[in-house]
Amino acid sequence: MFEVNQTYANRKGKYTVLEVNPPKMRVRYEDGTEAELNVEIQTRIWENIQSEEEARAVARTARRRRRGPEVSYYVKTLSLEDEDDISVPGWRERITVVSADGPELKPGDRILYYAVEDRVFFALGTVTGGAQSDVPTGFFYSEEEARTLRFYPTDLDEQTYDVKNGIHLDSAELESLPNYRTLLRDADRYLQISEDDFELLAEWLTELTEVEDEEFEDEEEEDDYDE
């Protein structure tokens, strides 16, 4: 089933087939490394990946029907250089802040958080209520500043423990947002994107956080064993 010069994937990543000599084939991964792989094993892996992608497409359609057509999707750019960790600013208060020139959010809207300095997508959130004008507990805005801001309650759905484990900008594609690499340079912006762009990155980020959880559990088990 594998053809020379065509691109496929396994759990390590995408690769291009250079030569097929059953039961082996020679491939080149996107990072330039080459390997000899077993054709039969790679066939099963590739078929599993395709089945998983089809299942995700069905799930996306189901989510779209549940949420309805009114849901909007945004990238929120943040500066984390002053943070002691990568907690989303406002997450402890479960609030996202929108300036006067920002969008009117509504319950159900989805947010993909982006760290400007690290150029990484690292968290997902959902707006859970309408805007409130009063400054929530935990924020320290003056009355004058608060007049220009709106505060929306949110839930954080996914977040990497380490920002380095997020999705780097060089690996992402946002077809619905022209010049996104330039637009993502500035902090405290909401950039609207399509549902397809959002869902692809959301699924990828969810997979990364699951791997992170597994590694964290493995480290805990090792620590318990050492003790």
C-alpha positions as CSV (number, residue, x, y, z in Angstrom):
1,M,0.0,0.0,0.0
2,F,3.0,2.3,0.5
3,E,4.2,4.4,-2.5
4,V,7.6,6.0,-3.0
5,N,7.6,9.8,-2.4
6,Q,4.2,9.7,-0.7
7,T,3.7,10.9,2.9
8,Y,2.3,8.8,5.7
9,A,2.6,8.8,9.5
10,N,3.2,6.6,12.6
11,R,3.3,7.4,16.3
12,K,6.7,9.1,15.9
13,G,5.4,11.5,13.2
14,K,5.0,12.1,9.5
15,Y,7.4,10.5,7.0
16,T,8.1,10.2,3.3
17,V,8.7,6.8,1.7
18,L,12.0,6.7,0.0
19,E,12.2,3.0,-1.0
20,V,10.0,-0.1,-0.6
21,N,11.7,-3.5,-0.4
22,P,9.2,-5.8,1.4
23,P,9.2,-6.7,4.2
24,K,11.1,-3.4,4.9
25,M,10.9,0.2,3.6
26,R,13.2,3.1,4.0
27,V,11.6,6.4,5.1
28,R,12.6,10.0,6.0
29,Y,10.9,11.8,8.9
30,E,10.2,15.5,8.9
31,D,13.2,16.2,11.1
32,G,15.5,14.7,8.4
33,T,16.2,11.4,10.1
34,E,15.9,8.2,8.1
35,A,14.8,4.7,9.2
36,E,14.0,1.2,8.0
37,L,10.5,0.2,9.0
38,N,8.5,-3.1,8.7
39,V,5.9,-2.7,6.0
40,E,3.3,-4.9,7.7
41,I,3.6,-3.2,11.1
42,Q,3.5,0.3,9.5
43,T,0.4,-0.7,7.5
44,R,-1.5,-1.5,10.7
45,I,-0.3,1.8,12.4
46,W,-1.3,3.9,9.4
47,E,-4.8,2.2,9.2
48,N,-5.3,2.9,12.9
49,I,-4.3,6.5,12.5
50,Q,-6.7,7.0,9.7
51,S,-9.5,5.3,11.7
52,E,-8.7,7.7,14.6
53,E,-8.9,10.7,12.3
54,E,-12.2,9.6,11.0
55,A,-13.5,9.2,14.6
56,R,-12.3,12.7,15.4
57,A,-14.1,14.1,12.4
58,V,-17.4,12.4,13.5
59,A,-16.8,13.8,17.0
60,R,-16.2,17.3,15.6
61,T,-19.5,17.1,13.7
62,A,-21.3,16.0,16.9
63,R,-19.8,18.8,18.9
64,R,-20.8,21.3,16.2
65,R,-24.4,20.1,16.4
66,R,-24.5,20.3,20.2
67,R,-23.1,23.7,20.3
68,G,-25.1,25.1,17.5
69,P,-24.0,27.7,14.9
70,E,-23.5,30.6,17.3
71,V,-20.3,29.5,19.0
72,S,-17.2,31.6,18.1
73,Y,-13.6,30.5,18.4
74,Y,-10.6,32.7,19.4
75,V,-6.9,32.7,20.0
76,K,-6.1,34.8,23.1
77,T,-2.5,36.0,23.2
78,L,-0.8,36.3,26.6
79,S,2.5,37.4,28.0
80,L,3.8,34.9,30.6
81,E,7.2,36.5,31.2
82,D,6.1,37.9,34.5
83,E,4.4,34.7,35.7
84,D,6.0,32.4,38.3
85,D,4.5,29.4,36.4
86,I,2.3,29.1,33.3
87,S,-1.0,29.5,35.0
88,V,-3.3,31.4,32.7
89,P,-3.7,34.9,34.0
90,G,-7.2,35.0,35.5
91,W,-7.5,31.3,35.7
92,R,-7.4,31.2,39.6
93,E,-10.4,33.5,39.4
94,R,-11.9,31.7,36.4
95,I,-12.2,34.9,34.5
96,T,-11.0,36.1,31.1
97,V,-10.6,39.9,30.6
98,V,-11.6,41.7,27.4
99,S,-10.6,45.3,26.6
100,A,-12.9,47.9,25.0
101,D,-11.8,47.0,21.5
102,G,-12.1,43.2,22.1
103,P,-14.9,41.0,21.0
104,E,-18.3,40.5,22.7
105,L,-18.0,37.0,24.1
106,K,-20.9,34.8,24.9
107,P,-21.4,31.5,26.8
108,G,-20.0,28.5,24.9
109,D,-17.4,30.5,23.0
110,R,-14.0,28.7,23.0
111,I,-10.6,30.2,23.6
112,L,-7.2,28.8,22.6
113,Y,-4.4,30.4,24.8
114,Y,-1.1,31.4,23.2
115,A,2.1,32.4,25.0
116,V,3.7,35.3,23.0
117,E,7.3,34.9,24.3
118,D,7.5,31.1,23.9
119,R,5.4,31.1,20.7
120,V,3.3,28.2,22.0
121,F,-0.4,27.3,22.2
122,F,-0.7,25.8,25.7
123,A,-4.3,25.9,27.0
124,L,-8.0,25.7,26.1
125,G,-10.9,27.4,27.7
126,T,-14.7,27.9,27.4
127,V,-16.7,31.0,28.3
128,T,-19.4,30.0,30.8
129,G,-21.4,33.2,31.3
130,G,-22.1,36.8,30.2
131,A,-19.9,39.8,30.8
132,Q,-19.8,41.5,34.2
133,S,-18.6,45.0,34.8
134,D,-17.6,44.8,38.4
135,V,-13.9,43.9,39.0
136,P,-13.8,40.3,40.2
137,T,-12.0,39.3,43.4
138,G,-8.3,38.8,42.7
139,F,-8.0,41.5,40.1
140,F,-6.6,44.9,40.9
141,Y,-7.8,47.4,38.3
142,S,-8.7,51.0,39.2
143,E,-12.2,52.1,38.7
144,E,-11.1,54.1,35.6
145,E,-9.4,51.0,34.1
146,A,-12.4,48.8,34.9
147,R,-14.8,51.0,32.9
148,T,-13.0,49.9,29.7
149,L,-13.0,46.2,30.5
150,R,-15.4,43.3,30.5
151,F,-15.0,40.2,32.7
152,Y,-16.2,36.8,31.5
153,P,-16.4,33.7,33.7
154,T,-14.6,30.8,32.0
155,D,-13.6,27.1,32.5
156,L,-10.1,25.9,31.6
157,D,-10.6,22.6,29.7
158,E,-6.9,21.7,29.0
159,Q,-3.5,23.1,30.0
160,T,0.0,21.9,29.7
161,Y,2.0,21.7,32.9
162,D,5.1,22.9,31.1
163,V,4.8,25.5,28.4
164,K,7.5,23.8,26.4
165,N,5.1,20.9,25.9
166,G,2.5,23.0,24.0
167,I,2.1,23.4,20.3
168,H,4.8,25.5,18.8
169,L,3.8,28.1,16.3
170,D,6.2,26.6,13.7
171,S,4.1,23.4,13.8
172,A,0.7,25.1,13.6
173,E,-1.4,26.2,10.7
174,L,-4.3,28.7,10.9
175,E,-5.8,28.8,7.5
176,S,-8.6,31.1,8.6
177,L,-6.3,33.8,10.0
178,P,-4.1,35.5,7.3
179,N,-0.8,36.8,8.6
180,Y,-1.3,35.0,11.9
181,R,2.4,34.8,12.6
182,T,2.6,38.6,12.7
183,L,-0.7,39.0,14.5
184,L,0.3,36.6,17.3
185,R,3.3,38.8,18.3
186,D,1.3,41.1,20.5
187,A,-0.1,40.1,23.9
188,D,-3.7,40.7,25.1
189,R,-5.4,40.2,21.8
190,Y,-8.4,38.0,20.8
191,L,-8.1,36.7,17.2
192,Q,-11.1,35.0,15.8
193,I,-10.4,31.7,13.9
194,S,-12.6,29.1,12.2
195,E,-14.0,26.0,14.0
196,D,-11.8,23.7,11.9
197,D,-8.6,25.5,12.8
198,F,-9.6,25.5,16.5
199,E,-10.6,21.9,16.7
200,L,-7.5,20.6,15.0
201,L,-5.3,22.5,17.5
202,A,-7.6,21.6,20.4
203,E,-7.4,17.9,19.6
204,W,-3.6,18.1,19.3
205,L,-3.2,19.9,22.6
206,T,-5.5,17.4,24.3
207,E,-3.2,14.6,23.1
208,L,-0.2,16.4,24.4
209,T,-1.7,16.9,27.8
210,E,-2.6,13.3,28.0
211,V,1.0,12.3,27.2
212,E,2.1,14.8,29.9
213,D,-0.2,13.2,32.4
214,E,1.1,9.8,31.6
215,E,4.7,10.9,32.0
216,F,3.9,12.6,35.3
217,E,2.2,9.5,36.6
218,D,5.3,7.4,35.5
219,E,7.6,9.8,37.4
220,E,5.5,9.6,40.5
221,E,5.6,5.8,40.3
222,E,9.4,5.9,39.9
223,D,9.7,8.2,42.9
224,D,7.5,5.9,45.0
225,Y,9.6,2.9,44.0
226,D,12.9,4.8,44.9
227,E,11.5,5.6,48.3
